[in-house]
Amino acid sequence: MPVTIRNDAMDVLFHSDETFERAPAASHDIEEHIHRLDYDFGNAQFREIAFEGFVIGYGDMQVHQRLHVEAKEPQQYVGTHFMLKGEITSRVNGVVDKLTTSSRQYNMLYMPDLDESMLVEQQPKMKIFGLSFTSKKFIELAMANNGPVLDRFAEKVENRKPVYFDHGMHITPRMMRVIEEVHQCNFKGGLKKLFLQSKAIELLALQCEQAEQEERGSYKAAAVSRTDEEKIYHARDLLIASSQEPPSLNELARKAGLNEFKLKSGFKKVFDNTVFGYLSDYRLEQAREMVDEGRKSFTDIADELGYSSPQHFSLAFRKKFGISPREAKGKG
């Protein structure tokens, strides 16, 4: 795919006829690639996973100056770009003049005759998650599952007509959980492919559900401002980083730049959980992975995750998963 990057003076900073998006292999194997870019105008690192009509990619970028990006190629993919952090404004000739996707937003795009220009402002860190389907796979999924939005989109793809939302759609907490599960995937081989395939389809279903609700006028975005939502996610990151000795609600709120009420109510709206309920679930998910790996004793796991005793850990584990750590290890 020809890509050209220019500065404000329209000087060419980079040009490539290659593409980062590889066609999924004809075999049943997963193909994984890591792409790294390091230039004066910015740097990036992406992981790409491709298999049987699906492409999943995610990574970080740092943009050191405002960039104008041009891309031209007939597109064979239906892609969703989840902007976890950052902002991009796109223009597709003859289709849409201005389409902005900001932090905690996504858009689904299919442009059969792609002639796109993007404006990327200088920004210290962008985090992006992408999910793409070949046209054939997208139509196949629509035929198997139906639903008014998916049917309508698939019909457009089949007839080589553009598909996109006319505004950035809100990334819901459920979508974020799926994205995080993909990031944390520890499966290998065929099980990994099965897991990622299920998550890709789940994300597609959540997008279509949200679009259907919006069309009916029944979709209610979380009543949290974008600024406060960023602070809630920052609070979550601080909480996880100090999970062995978690801060008090008051201390966590202060570090995140919120008052305690906004922290508690915002956490519930964004993550559908209390602050310490989220921490408990996180600890136990980590514990489950450690138990499955079998490299640490239950005492070491309890200590590492901040439980007061192995007995306390075992009780919490059983309450969450319905079996004891020892039984879980036996099943593994």
Residue pairs with C-beta under 8 A, 6 or more apart in sequence:
1 17
1 18
1 19
1 21
1 71
1 72
1 73
2 15
2 16
2 17
2 71
2 72
2 73
3 14
3 15
3 16
3 69
3 70
3 71
4 12
4 14
4 15
4 69
4 70
5 12
5 13
5 14
5 15
5 41
5 67
5 68
5 69
5 70
6 12
6 13
6 67
6 68
6 69
6 70
7 13
7 41
7 65
7 66
7 67
7 68
8 65
8 66
8 68
10 68
13 39
13 40
13 41
13 67
14 39
14 41
19 73
20 35
20 46
20 48
20 57
21 48
21 55
21 57
21 77
21 132
22 31
22 33
22 48
22 50
22 55
23 50
23 76
23 134
24 31
24 50
24 51
24 52
24 53
24 54
24 55
24 134
25 31
25 50
25 51
25 52
28 51
28 52
28 190
28 193
29 51
30 49
30 50
30 51
30 189
30 192
30 193
30 196
31 49
31 50
31 51
32 47
32 48
32 49
32 50
33 47
33 48
33 50
34 45
34 46
34 47
34 48
35 44
35 45
35 46
35 47
35 48
35 59
36 43
36 44
36 45
37 43
37 44
37 45
40 64
41 63
41 64
41 65
41 67
42 61
42 62
42 63
42 64
42 65
42 67
43 61
43 62
44 59
44 60
44 61
44 62
45 59
45 60
46 57
46 58
46 59
46 128
47 57
47 58
47 59
48 55
48 56
48 57
49 55
49 56
49 57
49 196
50 56
51 193
51 196
51 197
52 137
52 193
52 197
53 133
53 134
53 136
53 137
53 140
54 131
54 132
54 133
54 137
54 196
54 197
54 200
55 77
55 79
55 130
55 131
55 132
55 133
56 130
56 131
56 132
56 182
56 196
56 200
57 128
57 129
57 130
57 132
58 127
58 128
58 129
58 130
58 179
58 182
58 183
59 127
59 128
60 125
60 126
60 127
60 128
61 86
61 125
61 126
61 128
62 123
62 124
62 125
62 126
63 120
63 121
63 122
63 123
63 126
64 122
65 122
66 119
66 120
66 121
66 122
67 118
67 119
67 120
68 117
68 118
68 119
68 120
69 117
69 118
69 119
69 120
70 116
70 117
70 118
71 114
71 116
71 117
71 118
72 114
72 115
72 116
73 114
74 112
74 113
74 114
75 109
75 110
75 111
75 112
75 113
75 114
76 134
76 135
77 110
77 132
77 133
77 134
77 135
78 108
78 109
78 110
78 132
78 133
78 134
78 135
78 138
78 153
78 157
78 163
79 108
79 109
79 110
79 130
79 131
79 132
79 133
80 106
80 107
80 108
80 109
80 130
80 131
80 132
80 203
80 204
80 207
81 88
81 101
81 106
81 107
81 109
81 128
81 129
81 130
82 106
82 128
82 129
82 130
82 131
82 171
82 175
82 179
83 101
83 102
83 103
83 104
83 105
83 106
83 126
83 127
83 128
83 168
83 171
84 103
84 104
84 127
84 128
84 129
84 171
84 179
85 103
85 125
85 126
85 127
86 102
86 103
86 123
86 125
86 126
86 127
86 128
87 100
87 101
87 102
87 103
87 121
87 123
88 100
88 101
88 118
88 119
88 120
89 98
89 99
89 100
89 101
89 118
89 119
90 96
90 98
90 99
90 100
90 101
90 116
90 117
90 118
90 119
91 97
91 98
91 99
91 116
91 117
91 118
91 119
92 99
92 111
92 114
92 115
92 116
92 162
92 164
93 115
93 116
93 117
94 115
95 111
95 162
95 164
96 164
96 166
99 107
99 164
99 166
99 167
100 168
101 107
101 168
102 168
102 226
103 226
103 230
104 170
104 171
104 226
104 229
104 230
105 168
105 169
105 170
105 171
106 168
106 169
106 171
106 175
106 207
107 164
107 165
107 168
107 169
108 153
108 163
108 164
108 165
108 207
109 163
109 164
110 135
110 138
110 153
110 156
110 157
110 162
110 163
110 164
111 162
111 164
112 160
112 161
112 162
129 179
129 182
131 200
131 203
131 204
133 141
133 200
133 204
135 157
135 158
138 153
138 154
138 157
139 154
139 157
139 158
141 150
141 154
141 201
141 204
142 150
142 151
142 153
142 154
143 154
145 205
147 208
147 212
148 212
149 208
149 211
149 212
149 215
150 204
150 208
153 163
156 162
156 163
157 163
165 211
169 207
169 210
169 211
169 214
170 210
170 221
170 222
171 179
172 206
172 210
172 222
173 222
173 270
173 271
173 272
174 206
175 203
175 206
175 207
178 199
178 202
178 203
178 206
179 203
181 199
182 196
182 199
185 192
185 195
185 196
185 199
186 289
187 194
187 195
210 219
213 219
222 229
222 269
222 270
223 269
224 232
224 266
224 269
224 270
228 258
228 262
228 266
229 266
229 270
231 256
231 257
231 258
231 266
232 256
232 258
232 263
232 266
232 267
232 270
232 271
233 270
234 256
234 257
235 252
235 253
235 255
235 256
235 258
235 263
235 267
235 275
236 267
236 271
236 278
238 247
238 252
238 255
238 256
239 246
239 247
239 252
239 275
239 278
239 279
240 279
240 282
243 279
243 282
243 283
243 305
243 306
244 304
244 305
244 306
245 306
246 252
246 276
246 279
246 306
247 255
249 260
249 263
249 264
249 275
250 260
252 263
252 275
253 259
253 260
253 262
253 263
256 263
258 266
263 275
264 274
264 275
267 273
267 274
267 275
267 278
268 274
271 278
273 281
280 316
280 320
281 320
283 305
283 306
283 307
283 316
284 316
284 317
284 320
284 321
286 305
287 301
287 305
287 313
287 317
287 325
288 317
288 321
288 328
290 296
290 301
290 304
291 298
291 301
291 317
291 325
291 328
291 329
291 332
292 328
292 329
292 332
294 329
294 332
296 304
298 310
298 313
298 314
298 325
298 326
299 310
301 313
301 325
302 309
302 310
302 312
302 313
305 313
307 313
307 316
313 325
314 324
314 325
317 323
317 324
317 325
317 328
318 324
321 328
323 331
